[in-house]
Amino acid sequence: MDKHFMERIAMATDLGDEPIPGLPLVEIAGDRRVLIEHHCGVTQYGRCRISVKVKYGSVVIIGTQLELTRMTGHQLIVTGRIECVQLERSGR
């Protein structure tokens, strides 16, 4: 299904806060865990910085003692002491 079509439906039906199927979802649990769904792979991996490719850029997790504790084709989980989670949009 067309991504823009799903976005228009979400906005028209007042589901703006609901996740749109197929688009990345980032969930931060305190300062110890980050879950990313619908990722496109890990592009940088270190104990202080992990970068995850998503459809429209990268989600970068910065902290200490970072570890990729689970990764499937659908989701991944990063644990450690999370200091910052940022979205870096790729050029269109």
Backbone as CSV, one residue per row, in Angstrom:
resi,resn,N_x,N_y,N_z,CA_x,CA_y,CA_z,C_x,C_y,C_z
1,MET,0.833,-1.176,0.000,0.000,0.000,0.000,0.882,1.245,0.000
2,ASP,0.444,2.297,-0.648,1.192,3.540,-0.761,1.321,4.219,0.598
3,LYS,2.559,4.581,0.970,2.833,5.221,2.255,2.069,6.531,2.401
4,HIS,2.057,7.335,1.351,1.375,8.634,1.418,-0.133,8.449,1.576
5,PHE,-0.674,7.427,0.954,-2.095,7.121,1.101,-2.415,6.800,2.559
6,MET,-1.555,5.966,3.200,-1.778,5.605,4.604,-1.658,6.834,5.511
7,GLU,-0.716,7.729,5.207,-0.578,8.955,6.001,-1.819,9.826,5.880
8,ARG,-2.357,9.954,4.655,-3.570,10.770,4.458,-4.752,10.158,5.208
9,ILE,-4.868,8.855,5.191,-5.970,8.202,5.923,-5.820,8.446,7.416
10,ALA,-4.601,8.312,7.941,-4.372,8.529,9.368,-4.746,9.952,9.775
11,MET,-4.361,10.926,8.965,-4.675,12.315,9.286,-6.172,12.585,9.151
12,ALA,-6.813,12.033,8.127,-8.235,12.274,7.898,-9.099,11.626,8.970
13,THR,-8.644,10.528,9.529,-9.436,9.824,10.539,-8.972,10.145,11.951
14,ASP,-8.166,11.209,12.072,-7.666,11.647,13.370,-6.863,10.555,14.063
15,LEU,-6.071,9.800,13.292,-5.188,8.802,13.855,-3.737,9.277,13.783
16,GLY,-3.533,10.585,13.806,-2.211,11.156,13.663,-1.198,10.640,14.663
17,ASP,-1.631,10.228,15.857,-0.713,9.727,16.871,-0.502,8.222,16.783
18,GLU,-1.257,7.547,15.941,-1.128,6.102,15.800,-0.039,5.771,14.788
19,PRO,0.721,4.692,15.026,1.748,4.307,14.048,1.128,3.931,12.712
20,ILE,1.814,4.296,11.635,1.357,3.951,10.297,2.035,2.650,9.901
21,PRO,1.286,1.658,9.449,1.874,0.356,9.117,3.041,0.487,8.143
22,GLY,4.144,-0.200,8.466,5.308,-0.215,7.597,6.328,0.883,7.857
23,LEU,5.919,1.945,8.551,6.863,3.013,8.859,7.586,2.701,10.164
24,PRO,8.811,3.176,10.323,9.571,2.889,11.537,8.856,3.400,12.788
25,LEU,8.992,2.640,13.851,8.458,3.016,15.150,9.604,2.916,16.146
26,VAL,9.862,3.995,16.872,10.935,4.020,17.868,10.294,4.186,19.231
27,GLU,10.620,3.273,20.138,10.070,3.312,21.495,11.235,3.379,22.474
28,ILE,11.221,4.385,23.339,12.275,4.563,24.326,11.712,4.214,25.692
29,ALA,12.359,3.271,26.382,11.925,2.852,27.714,12.945,3.364,28.735
30,GLY,12.623,4.490,29.347,13.538,5.088,30.319,14.857,5.465,29.672
31,ASP,15.955,5.220,30.391,17.273,5.516,29.839,18.081,4.234,29.627
32,ARG,17.358,3.099,29.496,18.044,1.808,29.410,17.726,0.982,28.168
33,ARG,16.668,1.337,27.394,16.293,0.476,26.274,15.629,1.273,25.168
34,VAL,15.991,0.939,23.919,15.355,1.529,22.740,14.932,0.382,21.823
35,LEU,13.682,0.406,21.397,13.145,-0.579,20.457,12.871,0.146,19.142
36,ILE,13.316,-0.440,18.042,13.045,0.122,16.721,12.396,-0.960,15.879
37,GLU,11.208,-0.674,15.363,10.506,-1.605,14.478,10.591,-1.086,13.050
38,HIS,10.569,-2.002,12.098,10.626,-1.696,10.661,11.948,-1.020,10.285
39,HIS,13.061,-1.554,10.777,14.386,-1.024,10.462,14.899,-1.625,9.154
40,CYS,15.986,-1.039,8.646,16.618,-1.524,7.411,18.049,-1.977,7.664
41,GLY,18.409,-2.224,8.914,19.738,-2.720,9.248,20.555,-1.741,10.071
42,VAL,21.618,-2.261,10.645,22.531,-1.472,11.469,23.665,-0.981,10.578
43,THR,23.949,0.316,10.620,25.009,0.879,9.788,26.251,1.251,10.588
44,GLN,26.112,1.409,11.887,27.259,1.701,12.753,27.003,1.041,14.096
45,TYR,28.040,0.368,14.629,27.868,-0.332,15.891,29.085,-0.139,16.775
46,GLY,28.878,0.442,17.928,29.940,0.615,18.910,29.323,0.710,20.289
47,ARG,30.146,0.671,21.311,29.650,0.721,22.693,29.093,2.090,23.066
48,CYS,29.424,3.124,22.275,28.956,4.484,22.574,27.998,5.037,21.526
49,ARG,27.891,4.375,20.377,27.035,4.889,19.297,26.579,3.737,18.411
50,ILE,25.265,3.684,18.182,24.684,2.704,17.267,23.776,3.460,16.312
51,SER,23.974,3.235,15.017,23.163,3.889,13.994,22.358,2.823,13.253
52,VAL,21.067,3.069,13.118,20.154,2.115,12.501,19.476,2.789,11.312
53,LYS,19.582,2.173,10.155,18.949,2.721,8.949,17.450,2.467,9.007
54,VAL,16.694,3.512,8.696,15.243,3.406,8.575,14.855,3.960,7.212
55,LYS,13.604,3.858,6.871,13.134,4.207,5.533,13.545,5.606,5.082
56,TYR,13.592,6.577,5.968,13.823,7.966,5.585,15.085,8.565,6.198
57,GLY,16.003,7.727,6.672,17.239,8.235,7.256,17.836,7.241,8.224
58,SER,18.298,7.752,9.371,18.902,6.908,10.400,18.426,7.327,11.777
59,VAL,18.279,6.347,12.656,18.058,6.599,14.074,19.393,6.327,14.741
60,VAL,19.925,7.343,15.446,21.225,7.224,16.085,21.015,7.212,17.595
61,ILE,21.580,6.189,18.237,21.490,6.041,19.685,22.888,6.297,20.238
62,ILE,22.985,7.235,21.177,24.255,7.602,21.786,24.162,7.335,23.279
63,GLY,25.224,6.758,23.838,25.236,6.457,25.258,26.507,5.729,25.640
64,THR,26.428,4.935,26.694,27.553,4.124,27.136,27.078,2.696,27.342
65,GLN,27.997,1.763,27.202,27.695,0.336,27.376,26.543,-0.120,26.482
66,LEU,26.449,0.471,25.275,25.370,0.108,24.366,25.602,-1.294,23.818
67,GLU,24.504,-2.004,23.642,24.569,-3.368,23.143,23.299,-3.680,22.360
68,LEU,23.467,-4.307,21.233,22.332,-4.774,20.448,21.930,-6.119,21.032
69,THR,20.838,-6.145,21.798,20.474,-7.364,22.516,19.510,-8.251,21.747
70,ARG,18.848,-7.697,20.731,17.933,-8.501,19.920,17.813,-7.855,18.549
71,MET,17.834,-8.694,17.514,17.635,-8.168,16.170,16.978,-9.230,15.309
72,THR,15.841,-8.857,14.746,15.155,-9.694,13.772,14.952,-8.839,12.526
73,GLY,14.384,-9.400,11.502,14.098,-8.629,10.300,13.070,-7.542,10.537
74,HIS,12.322,-7.637,11.637,11.241,-6.695,11.927,11.620,-5.663,12.990
75,GLN,12.371,-6.096,14.018,12.652,-5.177,15.111,14.034,-5.422,15.690
76,LEU,14.519,-4.397,16.403,15.758,-4.565,17.149,15.648,-3.818,18.466
77,ILE,16.458,-4.272,19.425,16.468,-3.673,20.760,17.908,-3.344,21.122
78,VAL,18.118,-2.101,21.562,19.412,-1.647,22.042,19.270,-1.373,23.533
79,THR,20.211,-1.891,24.321,20.208,-1.623,25.763,21.532,-0.978,26.155
80,GLY,21.569,-0.418,27.338,22.744,0.263,27.877,22.284,1.534,28.564
81,ARG,23.185,2.449,28.763,22.826,3.747,29.344,22.609,4.706,28.183
82,ILE,21.338,4.998,27.882,20.960,5.823,26.742,21.065,7.298,27.127
83,GLU,21.829,8.052,26.362,21.952,9.494,26.602,21.160,10.302,25.587
84,CYS,21.070,9.799,24.351,20.430,10.567,23.293,19.940,9.616,22.191
85,VAL,18.768,9.900,21.670,18.248,9.204,20.497,17.860,10.287,19.510
86,GLN,18.438,10.240,18.315,18.146,11.294,17.342,17.835,10.712,15.979
87,LEU,17.066,11.465,15.225,16.712,11.104,13.862,17.528,11.962,12.919
88,GLU,18.256,11.311,12.019,18.994,12.024,10.993,18.324,11.695,9.666
89,ARG,17.603,12.657,9.114,16.882,12.454,7.868,17.846,12.465,6.686
90,SER,17.619,11.572,5.756,18.451,11.562,4.555,17.863,12.556,3.554
91,GLY,18.698,13.057,2.657,18.239,14.016,1.648,17.269,13.339,0.694
92,ARG,16.308,14.100,0.241,15.316,13.545,-0.695,15.537,14.093,-2.062
